[in-house]
Amino acid sequence: MLLTLSLIVGAIGALYLYLVWNFDYWTKRNVPGPKPLPFLGNFPSFFLRNQHSLEEIDEIYRAYKSKVNFVGLFSQRSPRMLVISPQLARDVLSKQFKNFHDNEFADFTNKDADPLFGRNPFMLSGEEWKSKRSEITPAFTTLRMKALYSLIEDVCGRMTTYLKANQGAPLETKELAAKFTTDAVSNCIFAADAQSFTDENAEIRKQGRRLLSTSPLALLVLTVMSLCPPLARLLKLRLIPKDIERFFTNLMADAVRYRESNSIKRDDYLEHLISLKNKKEISEVDMAAHGVTFFIDGFETSSVAISYTLYEIAKHPAVQKRLRQELNDATPKNDSITFEALQELPYLDQVINEALRLWPPAGLISKKCTEPIQVELTPNQNVLIGKEVCAMISIWSLQRDPEYYENPLKFDPDRFSPENGGVNQYREKGCYMPFGDGPRQCLGMRFAKMQVKRGIYEVIKKFEVTVNPKTKDPLPLDPKEFLTMALGGIWLDYKPLE
């Protein structure tokens, strides 16, 4: 009995030492930061889910603001630097890219254990990342965006039909936007009708929800991957369950088979993947991985962006009226807007840019140090940042900082007007980056912008949008979600104007 007790105590002691042995990493380098907790590090909300992690990080950001360029933190037992200075944020993403060219999740999975995420450019590192990115980049040219535009317009028509059929009832707008983006990207990638607006149990929509699951099991997998990567590799843990992998791989294979057997030509993303298959002999799994990459980039973050933009438009009737006037003025009578005309709507750009400032869909970027570098902590002190240390950049905090934005919690599209210098002045300062920055800026940014613009155009031109009382005010973030999703949903009313 005594031996058993001794072994238990010894095991607990060993685990404790394993969890805290590195906690002097920043103090040895004279880098300030809040005291970490065993196992939880500086981010207990990741496990307790009592607060969104962005809000937790924002509290630290504000506590050390104007004191240092970065703060020393710990994610569980791993040292992290939270970037405070916008100039340092920009340097990490651009000027110092060769020192921080990998994303934090690069070591979390691999192509054998998790074929779809393991081939995702977001997960890849080094030369492999460059190779995969070069395969995808040509899919987002202006010519291809124009070719995809008609497919987006078709989905907009379905959304209008859905809104008119449900008039009089408040709609949860994140789900409405997800239906729209799921149908759009499914059409562009897999040449498939997801039927999100006609079937509440549509299979592609259901599997799309599961792709970015925040379930307790997904949380456990991420914890093991973070705490003990060798164990995660030994157990062959994966971020995408096998059945979801099989669904999207089969979906891609069926789409390719149908198009090739019927000699169909359509200048969409699927056509680009077929061209890659023929030129570079990429496998079906590689094609499915590219498809899932585009699917995730195109449906989830874009739906968050659309829902918050509609929310702010609904909250501000004067903005809605002015925007609708611009849309009407740009549209020929009894016709729809062209791709070119959609790109030339300054106030629509301002409204979307301001919504992305207040509500960036992915509010945090984390870049892994791949080559040691001296980083300025204060004007009088540089600190050597070693390999594997991640630089965390809180887009949420930078874009809501009163030092860079006057009255930052106010929704004010005019702060991005051409007369006020547009968005470039904020980008150059490093305090506006909803799509990231530098060589690893979001691959699907151009498609996402087109999709968001066309979706907002469709709704605001044809419907009066108001906030339903079911929506909480002020709007809180859901602590169980990784992205900036609203707790309780965004409930809006849509009244047809025709």
C-alpha positions in Angstrom: 0.0 0.0 0.0 2.8 2.4 1.0 4.7 1.5 -2.2 1.6 2.2 -4.3 1.0 5.5 -2.6 4.7 6.4 -3.1 4.4 5.6 -6.8 1.3 7.7 -7.2 2.9 10.7 -5.4 6.0 10.2 -7.5 4.0 10.2 -10.7 2.1 13.3 -9.7 5.3 15.0 -8.8 6.9 14.0 -12.1 3.9 15.3 -14.0 4.0 18.6 -12.1 7.7 19.1 -12.9 7.1 18.3 -16.5 4.4 20.9 -16.7 6.3 23.7 -14.9 10.0 23.0 -15.6 10.1 25.6 -18.4 8.2 28.3 -16.5 11.5 30.3 -15.9 12.0 30.7 -19.6 11.0 34.4 -19.7 12.2 35.4 -16.3 15.8 34.2 -17.2 15.5 36.6 -20.2 14.1 39.5 -18.1 10.9 39.5 -20.2 7.8 40.6 -18.2 4.6 38.7 -18.2 1.8 37.4 -15.9 2.5 34.3 -13.9 1.4 31.0 -15.6 -0.6 28.2 -13.9 0.4 24.5 -14.1 -1.2 22.8 -17.1 -3.3 26.0 -17.9 -0.4 28.3 -18.6 -1.7 31.9 -19.2 -4.8 30.8 -21.0 -7.1 29.0 -18.6 -10.2 30.0 -20.6 -9.1 27.5 -23.3 -10.1 24.7 -20.9 -12.6 26.5 -18.6 -14.5 28.1 -21.5 -15.7 30.9 -19.2 -14.3 33.6 -21.4 -13.3 33.9 -25.1 -9.5 33.5 -25.4 -9.4 36.8 -27.4 -10.8 38.7 -24.4 -8.4 36.9 -22.1 -5.4 37.9 -24.4 -6.8 41.4 -24.7 -6.6 41.9 -20.9 -2.9 41.0 -21.0 -2.4 43.2 -24.1 -3.8 46.2 -22.3 -2.0 45.5 -19.0 1.4 45.7 -20.8 0.5 48.3 -23.5 3.1 51.0 -24.0 5.6 49.2 -21.6 7.2 46.7 -23.9 7.1 45.5 -27.5 6.1 42.0 -26.4 5.1 40.0 -23.3 6.3 36.5 -22.2 3.5 34.0 -21.8 2.9 30.3 -21.8 0.5 28.1 -23.6 0.2 25.2 -21.2 4.0 24.6 -20.8 5.3 26.2 -24.0 6.7 29.7 -24.1 4.9 32.3 -26.3 5.5 35.9 -27.0 2.5 38.1 -27.2 3.3 40.9 -29.6 2.2 44.3 -28.3 3.8 46.7 -30.9 2.0 46.9 -34.3 5.4 47.5 -35.9 6.7 44.3 -34.4 3.6 42.5 -35.6 4.2 43.7 -39.1 7.9 42.7 -38.9 7.1 39.2 -37.7 4.7 38.7 -40.7 6.8 40.4 -43.3 10.3 41.8 -42.6 11.3 38.9 -40.4 9.3 36.3 -42.3 12.3 34.0 -42.7 12.5 33.7 -38.9 8.7 33.2 -38.4 7.6 31.5 -41.6 5.7 28.6 -40.1 2.3 28.7 -38.4 2.0 27.3 -34.9 0.0 24.3 -35.9 2.7 23.1 -38.4 3.7 20.3 -36.0 0.3 19.3 -34.9 -0.5 16.9 -37.6 1.1 15.2 -40.6 0.1 13.8 -44.0 0.0 10.1 -42.9 -2.1 10.6 -39.8 -4.3 13.3 -41.1 -4.2 13.4 -45.0 -6.5 16.4 -45.5 -5.2 18.8 -42.8 -1.7 17.5 -43.2 -1.7 18.8 -46.8 -3.3 22.1 -45.9 -1.0 25.0 -46.8 -1.9 26.5 -43.4 -0.3 23.5 -41.7 2.7 23.1 -44.0 6.2 24.5 -43.4 9.3 25.5 -45.3 9.7 24.5 -48.9 6.6 22.2 -48.8 4.4 25.2 -48.0 5.9 27.2 -50.9 5.2 24.3 -53.3 1.6 23.8 -52.2 0.9 27.5 -52.2 2.3 27.8 -55.7 -0.2 25.2 -56.8 -3.2 27.1 -55.3 -2.3 30.7 -56.0 -3.3 30.6 -59.8 -6.8 29.6 -58.7 -7.4 33.1 -57.4 -6.6 35.3 -60.5 -9.0 38.1 -61.5 -10.0 36.1 -64.5 -11.0 33.1 -62.4 -12.8 35.3 -59.9 -14.9 36.7 -62.8 -15.6 33.2 -64.0 -16.8 32.2 -60.5 -18.9 35.3 -60.1 -21.9 33.9 -62.0 -21.9 30.9 -59.7 -22.0 33.2 -56.6 -24.9 35.1 -58.2 -26.9 31.9 -58.6 -26.5 31.2 -54.9 -27.6 34.8 -54.1 -30.8 34.1 -55.9 -31.4 31.1 -53.7 -30.8 33.2 -50.6 -33.3 35.8 -51.7 -35.9 33.1 -52.2 -35.1 31.7 -48.8 -35.4 35.1 -47.1 -38.7 35.9 -48.7 -40.1 32.5 -47.7 -39.1 33.1 -44.1 -40.1 36.8 -43.8 -41.8 37.7 -40.6 -39.5 35.3 -38.6 -36.2 36.3 -37.2 -33.2 34.5 -38.7 -30.0 33.6 -37.0 -27.7 35.3 -39.4 -24.5 33.4 -38.9 -26.4 30.3 -40.0 -28.0 32.2 -42.9 -24.5 33.3 -44.0 -23.1 29.8 -43.6 -25.9 28.4 -45.9 -24.9 31.0 -48.5 -21.1 30.4 -48.3 -21.5 26.6 -48.1 -23.6 26.6 -51.3 -21.2 29.0 -53.0 -17.9 27.2 -52.2 -19.5 23.8 -52.9 -20.5 25.0 -56.3 -17.1 26.5 -57.0 -15.0 23.6 -55.6 -17.0 20.4 -56.1 -19.5 21.6 -58.8 -22.1 20.4 -56.3 -25.4 21.8 -55.1 -25.1 21.7 -51.3 -28.9 22.5 -51.0 -28.3 24.4 -47.8 -31.3 26.6 -48.4 -33.7 23.8 -49.2 -32.6 21.0 -46.9 -31.9 21.6 -43.2 -30.1 18.3 -43.1 -28.0 18.9 -46.2 -24.9 16.6 -46.0 -22.3 19.1 -47.1 -23.5 21.7 -44.6 -23.5 19.1 -41.8 -20.0 17.9 -42.6 -18.9 21.5 -42.9 -20.0 22.2 -39.4 -18.0 19.3 -38.1 -14.8 20.4 -39.9 -14.1 23.1 -37.3 -15.6 21.4 -34.4 -15.0 22.8 -30.9 -16.3 19.7 -29.2 -14.7 18.3 -25.9 -13.0 15.6 -28.0 -11.5 18.1 -30.4 -10.3 20.1 -27.4 -8.7 17.0 -25.9 -6.9 16.2 -29.2 -5.5 19.7 -29.4 -4.4 19.5 -25.8 -2.4 16.3 -26.4 -0.9 17.7 -29.6 0.2 20.8 -27.8 1.5 19.2 -24.5 3.2 16.2 -26.0 3.6 16.1 -29.8 5.5 12.8 -29.8 2.6 11.1 -28.0 0.1 12.6 -30.5 2.2 11.2 -33.4 2.5 7.8 -31.7 -1.3 7.7 -31.2 -1.8 9.0 -34.8 -4.2 11.7 -33.6 -6.0 13.6 -36.3 -7.9 16.9 -36.4 -10.3 15.6 -39.1 -12.2 12.4 -38.3 -11.8 9.5 -40.7 -15.5 9.7 -41.9 -15.2 13.4 -42.7 -12.0 12.7 -44.6 -13.7 9.9 -46.5 -16.8 12.2 -47.3 -14.7 15.0 -48.9 -12.3 12.7 -50.7 -15.3 10.8 -52.3 -17.0 14.1 -53.0 -13.9 15.3 -54.9 -13.4 12.0 -56.7 -17.1 11.9 -57.8 -16.9 15.5 -59.1 -13.8 14.9 -61.1 -15.1 11.6 -62.5 -18.4 13.2 -63.6 -16.7 16.2 -65.2 -14.1 14.1 -67.1 -16.6 11.4 -68.3 -18.9 14.1 -69.6 -16.2 16.3 -71.1 -17.5 19.3 -69.1 -15.4 22.5 -69.1 -16.1 25.2 -66.6 -13.5 27.8 -65.4 -13.9 27.1 -61.7 -11.7 25.8 -58.9 -12.4 22.2 -59.8 -11.1 22.8 -63.3 -7.9 24.2 -61.8 -7.5 21.0 -59.6 -8.1 18.8 -62.6 -5.4 20.7 -64.5 -3.1 20.2 -61.5 -3.9 16.5 -61.6 -3.0 16.2 -65.2 0.1 18.3 -65.1 1.6 17.3 -61.8 -0.1 14.0 -61.2 -1.3 15.0 -57.8 -3.4 12.3 -56.1 -7.1 12.2 -55.2 -6.2 12.9 -51.6 -4.1 15.9 -52.6 -7.1 17.2 -54.6 -9.4 16.6 -51.7 -7.0 18.4 -49.4 -6.9 21.4 -51.7 -10.7 21.3 -51.9 -11.1 21.2 -48.1 -8.5 24.1 -47.7 -10.6 26.3 -50.0 -13.8 25.0 -48.4 -12.7 26.0 -44.9 -11.3 29.4 -46.1 -14.4 30.1 -48.1 -17.2 29.0 -46.0 -16.5 29.5 -42.3 -14.6 32.8 -42.0 -16.6 34.4 -44.8 -19.9 33.5 -43.1 -18.6 35.1 -39.8 -17.7 38.2 -41.8 -21.1 38.4 -43.5 -23.0 37.9 -40.3 -21.2 40.7 -38.4 -21.4 43.1 -41.3 -25.2 42.6 -41.6 -25.4 43.0 -37.8 -23.7 46.4 -37.9 -25.7 47.5 -40.9 -28.9 46.5 -39.1 -27.8 48.5 -36.0 -27.1 51.6 -37.9 -30.1 52.7 -40.1 -28.2 55.7 -41.6 -25.4 53.4 -42.7 -27.9 51.0 -44.3 -29.7 53.8 -46.1 -26.5 55.3 -47.5 -25.2 51.9 -48.5 -28.5 50.9 -50.3 -28.4 54.2 -52.2 -24.9 53.4 -53.5 -26.0 49.9 -54.5 -29.1 51.2 -56.3 -27.1 53.9 -58.1 -24.6 51.3 -59.3 -27.2 48.8 -60.6 -28.8 49.1 -64.1 -32.6 49.1 -63.9 -34.1 45.6 -63.6 -30.6 44.0 -63.7 -27.9 42.8 -61.4 -24.5 44.3 -60.7 -21.5 43.2 -62.7 -18.3 41.9 -61.3 -16.4 45.0 -62.3 -19.0 47.4 -60.8 -19.0 45.5 -57.5 -15.3 46.2 -57.1 -16.0 50.0 -57.6 -18.3 50.6 -54.6 -16.3 52.7 -52.1 -18.9 52.8 -49.3 -19.5 49.1 -49.5 -15.8 48.6 -49.1 -15.8 51.0 -46.1 -18.6 49.2 -44.4 -17.0 45.7 -44.8 -13.6 47.0 -43.8 -15.0 48.5 -40.6 -17.0 45.3 -39.8 -13.8 43.3 -40.2 -11.9 45.7 -38.0 -14.4 45.4 -35.1 -15.1 41.7 -35.7 -12.1 39.9 -37.4 -13.3 36.3 -37.9 -9.9 34.9 -36.8 -8.7 37.3 -34.2 -5.3 35.7 -33.5 -2.3 34.8 -35.5 0.5 32.6 -34.1 3.8 32.2 -35.9 6.5 29.8 -34.9 10.2 30.9 -34.7 12.1 28.8 -37.2 15.4 30.6 -36.9 16.6 32.3 -33.7 16.4 36.1 -33.9 17.1 39.1 -31.6 13.9 41.0 -31.0 13.6 44.4 -29.4 11.8 44.3 -26.1 12.4 47.9 -25.2 14.7 50.6 -26.8 17.4 49.5 -24.4 17.0 45.7 -24.5 17.0 43.0 -27.1 16.0 39.4 -26.4 17.1 36.3 -28.3 13.9 34.4 -29.4 14.8 30.7 -29.8 13.4 28.2 -32.2 9.9 26.8 -31.6 8.8 29.9 -29.6 5.6 31.2 -31.1 4.9 34.9 -31.7 1.2 35.5 -31.0 -0.4 38.6 -32.7 -3.8 39.6 -31.4 -5.6 41.2 -34.4 -8.6 41.7 -32.1 -6.6 43.9 -29.7 -4.7 45.8 -32.3 -7.8 46.7 -34.3 -9.7 47.8 -31.2 -6.8 49.9 -29.7 -7.7 53.5 -29.0 -4.1 54.6 -29.7 -4.7 53.7 -33.4 -8.4 54.2 -33.7 -10.4 57.1 -32.4 -13.5 55.8 -30.5 -12.6 52.2 -31.5 -15.8 50.5 -30.3 -17.9 52.8 -32.6 -18.9 51.4 -36.0 -17.7 54.1 -38.3 -17.2 53.2 -41.9 -16.0 56.7 -42.7 -12.8 56.1 -40.8 -11.8 54.1 -44.0 -13.0 56.7 -46.5 -10.7 57.7 -49.4 -10.7 61.2 -47.9 -9.3 59.9 -44.6 -6.7 57.7 -46.3 -8.6 54.4 -46.6 -7.2 51.2 -45.1 -3.6 51.5 -46.3 -2.5 53.9 -43.6 -3.7 51.4 -41.0 -2.1 48.4 -42.8 1.2 50.2 -42.9 1.1 50.9 -39.2 0.5 47.2 -38.6 -2.9 47.7 -36.8 -5.2 46.4 -39.6 -4.8 42.9 -40.7 -8.1 40.9 -40.8 -6.6 38.6 -43.5 -3.1 38.5 -41.9 -0.1 40.1 -43.7 3.0 39.1 -45.5 3.8 36.1 -47.7 1.3 33.9 -45.7 -1.6 36.2 -45.9 -4.9 34.4 -46.4 -4.8 32.6 -49.7 -8.5 32.9 -50.4 -8.7 36.6 -49.5 -9.8 37.7 -53.0 -12.5 35.1 -53.3 -13.7 35.8 -49.7 -14.0 39.6 -50.4 -16.0 38.9 -53.6 -18.3 36.5 -51.9 -18.9 38.8 -48.9 -19.5 41.8 -51.1 -22.0 40.0 -53.4 -23.8 38.5 -50.4 -24.1 41.9 -48.7 -25.2 43.5 -51.9 -28.0 40.9 -52.4 -29.4 41.4 -48.9 -29.2 45.2 -48.5 -30.5 46.0 -52.0 -33.6 43.8 -51.5 -34.3 43.8 -47.8 -34.6 46.2 -44.9 -32.6 44.6 -42.1 -33.2 45.3 -38.4 -31.9 43.7 -35.2 -34.3 41.4 -33.5 -34.6 41.6 -29.6 -33.3 38.0 -29.4 -29.9 39.3 -30.1 -27.9 40.2 -27.0 -26.7 43.7 -26.5 -23.8 44.3 -26.1 -23.0 41.3 -28.3 -20.8 38.8 -26.4 -18.4 36.3 -27.9 -19.0 32.6 -27.5 -16.2 31.3 -25.3 -16.6 27.8 -26.8 -15.6 28.9 -30.3 -12.2 29.5 -31.8 -13.5 32.1 -34.2 -15.2 35.3 -33.2 -18.8 34.0 -33.0 -21.6 35.6 -31.1 -22.9 33.9 -28.0 -26.6 33.3 -28.5 -26.4 34.1 -32.2 -27.1 37.2 -34.3 -30.8 37.4 -34.8 -32.0 39.8 -37.5 -35.3 40.6 -39.2 -35.5 40.8 -43.0 -38.3 42.8 -44.6 -38.5 42.6 -48.5 -38.4 46.0 -50.2 -40.2 44.9 -53.3 
